[in-house]
Amino acid sequence: MSSYNSLNYEKQGGSDWVVGGTLLPATETQAAKIAPLKTTYTTGDLATEALIIAAMNSTNTAINAIITAITQGSGVGILSAS
C-alpha cells in the first residue's frame, strides 16, 4: 500500500522544491567536491610525529567536509544539522 506525502512536492513553476515542509529554493548551493585522501601508506611513510599529525589532520578535514555536505541545505540533508 502506498501513501501520498503532501510535504514533498515541486512548487508550481518547477524551480523550487518543498521537502518535509521546508522550501528548497532553486538557488541552493551544491556541496563542494571532497578531495580523495591518500590510502597507500606503507611502513616508514609516517615515521615522524609531524607526518602522523599531518595525515590525521587531512583525514579530520575530509570527515568534517563530509559532515558539512550531508547536513547543509536549508536544514534538509541526509542528517540533521542539530
Helices and strands as residue ranges (DSSP letters): E 9-10, E 17-19, E 22-24, H 49-71
